[in-house]
Amino acid sequence: QRITPVPIVVDPTDSNILYVGTFGTISANPPNFFDPQNGVFKSTDGGLTWTHSSNGLPAFSGHVNRKLDVLALVINPNNPQVLWASVLDLSAEGAGSAPAPLYKTT
């Protein structure tokens, strides 16, 4: 059981502001007992501390904190208040053959 950071983006106007996306690997049985915070995290101090910033991202079925896996993040270079996150739900029917949902925050 682990949470792995994948993409990281830096605010082009303030290098102390960072965002990281994460995905989880679950091996516990049953998996619903493992409910870590994951998804998107934000740092405003260059990565010293991180805040869970995944409001609005869907959670895995049966979980409260474990959001869908974030595989890509993009920050708008002209407006760093806008961030896009691409997520993947490997438990969904047809996973891997359908486009990943894209979420936007402002």
MDTraj code that builds the backbone (N, CA, C; nanometers):
import mdtraj as md
import numpy as np

residues = "GLN ARG ILE THR PRO VAL PRO ILE VAL VAL ASP PRO THR ASP SER ASN ILE LEU TYR VAL GLY THR PHE GLY THR ILE SER ALA ASN PRO PRO ASN PHE PHE ASP PRO GLN ASN GLY VAL PHE LYS SER THR ASP GLY GLY LEU THR TRP THR HIS SER SER ASN GLY LEU PRO ALA PHE SER GLY HIS VAL ASN ARG LYS LEU ASP VAL LEU ALA LEU VAL ILE ASN PRO ASN ASN PRO GLN VAL LEU TRP ALA SER VAL LEU ASP LEU SER ALA GLU GLY ALA GLY SER ALA PRO ALA PRO LEU TYR LYS THR THR".split()
xyz = np.array([
    [0.0850, -0.1162, 0.0000],
    [0.0000, 0.0000, 0.0000],
    [0.0896, 0.1226, 0.0000],
    [0.0716, 0.2039, -0.1018],
    [0.1503, 0.3268, -0.1045],
    [0.0822, 0.4286, -0.1955],
    [0.1160, 0.5529, -0.1715],
    [0.0720, 0.6632, -0.2560],
    [0.1970, 0.7147, -0.3277],
    [0.1895, 0.7230, -0.4597],
    [0.3049, 0.7614, -0.5401],
    [0.2783, 0.8937, -0.6100],
    [0.3693, 0.9913, -0.5953],
    [0.3544, 1.1160, -0.6704],
    [0.3953, 1.0939, -0.8154],
    [0.3205, 1.1518, -0.9073],
    [0.3535, 1.1352, -1.0492],
    [0.3869, 1.2709, -1.1094],
    [0.2858, 1.3497, -1.1486],
    [0.3205, 1.4784, -1.2093],
    [0.3425, 1.5843, -1.1013],
    [0.4314, 1.6764, -1.1305],
    [0.4482, 1.7934, -1.0440],
    [0.4551, 1.9158, -1.1346],
    [0.3857, 2.0219, -1.0955],
    [0.3893, 2.1462, -1.1728],
    [0.4248, 2.2608, -1.0789],
    [0.4906, 2.3602, -1.1349],
    [0.5357, 2.4772, -1.0605],
    [0.4640, 2.5993, -1.1137],
    [0.4135, 2.6822, -1.0240],
    [0.3495, 2.8077, -1.0632],
    [0.4543, 2.8936, -1.1336],
    [0.4276, 2.9362, -1.2582],
    [0.5286, 3.0140, -1.3322],
    [0.5535, 3.1529, -1.2745],
    [0.4652, 3.2000, -1.1853],
    [0.4853, 3.3329, -1.1264],
    [0.5409, 3.3269, -0.9849],
    [0.5443, 3.2059, -0.9251],
    [0.5938, 3.1905, -0.7880],
    [0.6444, 3.0476, -0.7708],
    [0.7753, 3.0300, -0.7725],
    [0.8332, 2.8957, -0.7670],
    [0.8136, 2.8267, -0.6320],
    [0.7600, 2.8965, -0.5338],
    [0.7271, 2.8335, -0.4053],
    [0.5942, 2.7591, -0.4101],
    [0.5125, 2.7849, -0.5123],
    [0.3822, 2.7191, -0.5245],
    [0.3966, 2.6002, -0.6179],
    [0.3732, 2.4821, -0.5627],
    [0.3864, 2.3564, -0.6354],
    [0.2584, 2.2760, -0.6220],
    [0.2289, 2.1967, -0.7241],
    [0.1175, 2.1022, -0.7200],
    [0.1719, 1.9654, -0.7586],
    [0.1240, 1.8623, -0.6926],
    [0.1640, 1.7265, -0.7285],
    [0.0391, 1.6394, -0.7336],
    [0.0343, 1.5523, -0.8340],
    [-0.0721, 1.4531, -0.8450],
    [-0.0207, 1.3194, -0.7948],
    [-0.1110, 1.2353, -0.7433],
    [-0.0692, 1.1066, -0.6887],
    [-0.1605, 0.9947, -0.7370],
    [-0.1074, 0.8723, -0.7322],
    [-0.1911, 0.7547, -0.7526],
    [-0.1604, 0.6558, -0.6418],
    [-0.2578, 0.5724, -0.6112],
    [-0.2437, 0.4775, -0.5018],
    [-0.2305, 0.3355, -0.5506],
    [-0.1514, 0.2576, -0.4778],
    [-0.1396, 0.1141, -0.5015],
    [-0.1978, 0.0450, -0.3793],
    [-0.3005, -0.0343, -0.4011],
    [-0.3703, -0.1004, -0.2918],
    [-0.3445, -0.2499, -0.2987],
    [-0.3019, -0.3073, -0.1850],
    [-0.2843, -0.4520, -0.1813],
    [-0.3554, -0.5127, -0.0609],
    [-0.4229, -0.4306, 0.0185],
    [-0.4911, -0.4811, 0.1378],
    [-0.6194, -0.5531, 0.0995],
    [-0.6585, -0.6483, 0.1804],
    [-0.7849, -0.7201, 0.1611],
    [-0.8698, -0.7038, 0.2850],
    [-0.9900, -0.6546, 0.2786],
    [-1.0481, -0.5894, 0.1615],
    [-0.9883, -0.4505, 0.1428],
    [-0.9851, -0.3997, 0.0208],
    [-0.9188, -0.2723, -0.0064],
    [-0.9841, -0.1518, 0.0592],
    [-1.1097, -0.1620, 0.0987],
    [-1.1781, -0.0457, 0.1567],
    [-1.1232, -0.0051, 0.2933],
    [-1.0423, -0.0906, 0.3572],
    [-0.9843, -0.0539, 0.4854],
    [-0.8699, 0.0451, 0.4683],
    [-0.8168, 0.0570, 0.3491],
    [-0.7064, 0.1476, 0.3209],
    [-0.7635, 0.2689, 0.2504],
    [-0.7723, 0.3823, 0.3191],
    [-0.8371, 0.5011, 0.2641],
    [-0.7493, 0.6251, 0.2850],
    [-0.6304, 0.6267, 0.2227],
    [-0.5412, 0.7414, 0.2416],
    [-0.5849, 0.8616, 0.1599],
    [-0.5358, 0.9777, 0.2004],
    [-0.5580, 1.0960, 0.1177],
    [-0.4679, 1.0857, -0.0044],
    [-0.5248, 1.1051, -0.1215],
    [-0.4453, 1.1140, -0.2428],
    [-0.5200, 1.2019, -0.3412],
    [-0.4654, 1.2183, -0.4592],
    [-0.5246, 1.3057, -0.5601],
    [-0.4278, 1.4171, -0.5920],
    [-0.4629, 1.5414, -0.5545],
    [-0.3776, 1.6582, -0.5793],
    [-0.3407, 1.7203, -0.4446],
    [-0.2135, 1.7576, -0.4331],
    [-0.1637, 1.8272, -0.3151],
    [-0.0971, 1.9571, -0.3596],
    [-0.1030, 2.0580, -0.2723],
    [-0.0467, 2.1904, -0.3035],
    [0.0520, 2.2305, -0.1937],
    [0.1635, 2.2895, -0.2353],
    [0.2606, 2.3455, -0.1428],
    [0.2774, 2.4934, -0.1758],
    [0.2847, 2.5755, -0.0733],
    [0.3091, 2.7186, -0.0940],
    [0.4449, 2.7597, -0.0371],
    [0.5230, 2.6601, 0.0085],
    [0.6533, 2.6900, 0.0675],
    [0.7654, 2.6088, 0.0019],
    [0.7548, 2.5893, -0.1283],
    [0.8597, 2.5210, -0.2025],
    [0.8690, 2.3717, -0.1771],
    [0.7642, 2.3123, -0.1236],
    [0.7621, 2.1677, -0.1025],
    [0.7899, 2.1232, 0.0394],
    [0.8074, 2.2174, 0.1319],
    [0.8304, 2.1783, 0.2713],
    [0.7060, 2.1163, 0.3335],
    [0.5899, 2.1741, 0.3049],
    [0.4630, 2.1195, 0.3550],
    [0.3644, 2.1115, 0.2392],
    [0.2693, 2.0182, 0.2519],
    [0.1716, 1.9940, 0.1463],
    [0.0322, 1.9901, 0.2052],
    [-0.0652, 2.0439, 0.1296],
    [-0.2056, 2.0436, 0.1686],
    [-0.2845, 1.9630, 0.0674],
    [-0.3690, 1.8733, 0.1172],
    [-0.4560, 1.7948, 0.0289],
    [-0.5527, 1.8905, -0.0382],
    [-0.5512, 1.8957, -0.1704],
    [-0.6307, 1.9927, -0.2464],
    [-0.7096, 1.9215, -0.3554],
    [-0.7895, 1.8242, -0.3161],
    [-0.8605, 1.7404, -0.4129],
    [-1.0114, 1.7574, -0.4097],
    [-1.0593, 1.8675, -0.3520],
    [-1.2041, 1.8904, -0.3513],
    [-1.2557, 1.8908, -0.4937],
    [-1.3613, 1.8146, -0.5171],
    [-1.4220, 1.8089, -0.6489],
    [-1.3793, 1.6891, -0.7313],
    [-1.2653, 1.6271, -0.6969],
    [-1.2256, 1.5055, -0.7681],
    [-1.3056, 1.3879, -0.7124],
    [-1.3523, 1.2980, -0.7981],
    [-1.4294, 1.1841, -0.7489],
    [-1.3407, 1.0869, -0.6714],
    [-1.4023, 1.0189, -0.5741],
    [-1.3321, 0.9186, -0.4940],
    [-1.3601, 0.7795, -0.5501],
    [-1.2691, 0.6863, -0.5197],
    [-1.2936, 0.5469, -0.5537],
    [-1.4167, 0.4988, -0.4778],
    [-1.4894, 0.4086, -0.5358],
    [-1.6081, 0.3529, -0.4724],
    [-1.5718, 0.2952, -0.3360],
    [-1.6497, 0.3317, -0.2339],
    [-1.6269, 0.2823, -0.0994],
    [-1.5233, 0.3591, -0.0208],
    [-1.4663, 0.4647, -0.0789],
    [-1.3641, 0.5444, -0.0115],
    [-1.4122, 0.6870, 0.0084],
    [-1.3557, 0.7524, 0.1076],
    [-1.3841, 0.8930, 0.1326],
    [-1.2657, 0.9780, 0.0888],
    [-1.1447, 0.9378, 0.1285],
    [-1.0243, 1.0167, 0.1031],
    [-0.9515, 0.9792, -0.0251],
    [-0.9622, 0.8549, -0.0665],
    [-0.8855, 0.8084, -0.1822],
    [-0.9548, 0.8516, -0.3111],
    [-0.8991, 0.9529, -0.3731],
    [-0.9526, 1.0051, -0.4985],
    [-0.9023, 0.9210, -0.6152],
    [-0.9619, 0.9415, -0.7324],
    [-0.9137, 0.8721, -0.8511],
    [-0.7676, 0.9105, -0.8765],
    [-0.6937, 0.8215, -0.9415],
    [-0.5516, 0.8431, -0.9670],
    [-0.5301, 0.9615, -1.0610],
    [-0.4445, 1.0544, -1.0205],
    [-0.4113, 1.1714, -1.1020],
    [-0.2843, 1.1392, -1.1791],
    [-0.2961, 1.1339, -1.3107],
    [-0.1824, 1.0962, -1.3941],
    [-0.1209, 1.2131, -1.4685],
    [-0.1896, 1.3269, -1.4746],
    [-0.1341, 1.4441, -1.5422],
    [-0.1901, 1.5703, -1.4783],
    [-0.1061, 1.6709, -1.4675],
    [-0.1449, 1.8036, -1.4199],
    [-0.0897, 1.9068, -1.5170],
    [-0.1670, 2.0114, -1.5394],
    [-0.1219, 2.1228, -1.6239],
    [-0.1655, 2.2508, -1.5564],
    [-0.0737, 2.3461, -1.5501],
    [-0.1060, 2.4781, -1.4969],
    [-0.1061, 2.5759, -1.6133],
    [-0.2024, 2.6668, -1.6136],
    [-0.2105, 2.7660, -1.7206],
    [-0.0980, 2.8678, -1.7002],
    [-0.0032, 2.8786, -1.7941],
    [0.1094, 2.9710, -1.7758],
    [0.0672, 3.1176, -1.7757],
    [-0.0484, 3.1490, -1.8343],
    [-0.0964, 3.2871, -1.8366],
    [-0.1856, 3.3203, -1.7187],
    [-0.2383, 3.2168, -1.6522],
    [-0.3238, 3.2364, -1.5361],
    [-0.3011, 3.1189, -1.4407],
    [-0.2015, 3.1292, -1.3508],
    [-0.1670, 3.0173, -1.2645],
    [-0.2761, 2.9804, -1.1642],
    [-0.3861, 3.0540, -1.1635],
    [-0.5004, 3.0160, -1.0802],
    [-0.5796, 2.9016, -1.1428],
    [-0.5468, 2.8661, -1.2675],
    [-0.6184, 2.7603, -1.3393],
    [-0.5277, 2.6372, -1.3491],
    [-0.5807, 2.5247, -1.3031],
    [-0.5072, 2.3985, -1.3037],
    [-0.5990, 2.2899, -1.3580],
    [-0.5456, 2.2031, -1.4443],
    [-0.6210, 2.0897, -1.4968],
    [-0.5591, 1.9616, -1.4430],
    [-0.6439, 1.8632, -1.4116],
    [-0.5980, 1.7319, -1.3653],
    [-0.6676, 1.6238, -1.4466],
    [-0.5904, 1.5300, -1.4984],
    [-0.6440, 1.4142, -1.5684],
    [-0.6406, 1.2966, -1.4716],
    [-0.7543, 1.2267, -1.4594],
    [-0.7623, 1.1153, -1.3648],
    [-0.7966, 0.9860, -1.4369],
    [-0.7653, 0.8751, -1.3708],
    [-0.7918, 0.7440, -1.4266],
    [-0.8504, 0.6546, -1.3181],
    [-0.9564, 0.5834, -1.3511],
    [-1.0184, 0.4886, -1.2597],
    [-0.9996, 0.3495, -1.3186],
    [-0.8964, 0.2790, -1.2736],
    [-0.8670, 0.1464, -1.3273],
    [-0.9709, 0.0429, -1.2879],
    [-1.0564, 0.0753, -1.1898],
    [-1.1601, -0.0193, -1.1503],
    [-1.2853, -0.0050, -1.2362],
    [-1.2917, 0.0994, -1.3190],
    [-1.4110, 0.1241, -1.4012],
    [-1.4156, 0.0269, -1.5187],
    [-1.5362, -0.0059, -1.5593],
    [-1.5545, -0.0927, -1.6757],
    [-1.4976, -0.0236, -1.7991],
    [-1.4166, -0.0965, -1.8745],
    [-1.3571, -0.0406, -1.9949],
    [-1.2361, 0.0476, -1.9680],
    [-1.1838, 0.0438, -1.8437],
    [-1.0679, 0.1271, -1.8106],
    [-0.9535, 0.0965, -1.9061],
    [-0.8863, 0.1982, -1.9481],
    [-0.7749, 0.1828, -2.0407],
    [-0.8166, 0.2008, -2.1856],
    [-0.9463, 0.1881, -2.2134],
    [-0.9915, 0.2035, -2.3513],
    [-1.0710, 0.3324, -2.3704],
    [-1.1074, 0.3966, -2.2610],
    [-1.1846, 0.5211, -2.2687],
    [-1.0942, 0.6380, -2.2314],
    [-1.1253, 0.7588, -2.2797],
    [-1.0443, 0.8746, -2.2419],
    [-1.0565, 0.9024, -2.0920],
    [-0.9493, 0.9511, -2.0341],
    [-0.9499, 0.9851, -1.8919],
    [-1.0250, 1.1168, -1.8726],
    [-1.1066, 1.1242, -1.7669],
    [-1.1752, 1.2516, -1.7392],
    [-1.0737, 1.3620, -1.7062],
    [-1.1102, 1.4839, -1.7418],
    [-1.0256, 1.6000, -1.7181],
    [-1.1022, 1.6952, -1.6283],
    [-1.0395, 1.7413, -1.5209],
    [-1.1020, 1.8337, -1.4261],
    [-1.0257, 1.9637, -1.4256],
    [-1.0982, 2.0739, -1.4060],
    [-1.0392, 2.2070, -1.4058],
    [-1.0770, 2.2761, -1.2758],
    [-0.9808, 2.3456, -1.2176],
    [-1.0078, 2.4263, -1.1004],
    [-0.9612, 2.5690, -1.1256],
    [-1.0272, 2.6637, -1.0640],
    [-0.9863, 2.8043, -1.0790],
    [-0.9621, 2.8648, -0.9430],
])
top = md.Topology()
chain = top.add_chain()
for i, resn in enumerate(residues, 1):
    res = top.add_residue(resn, chain, resSeq=i)
    for name in ("N", "CA", "C"):
        top.add_atom(name, md.element.get_by_symbol(name[0]), res)
traj = md.Trajectory(xyz[None], top)
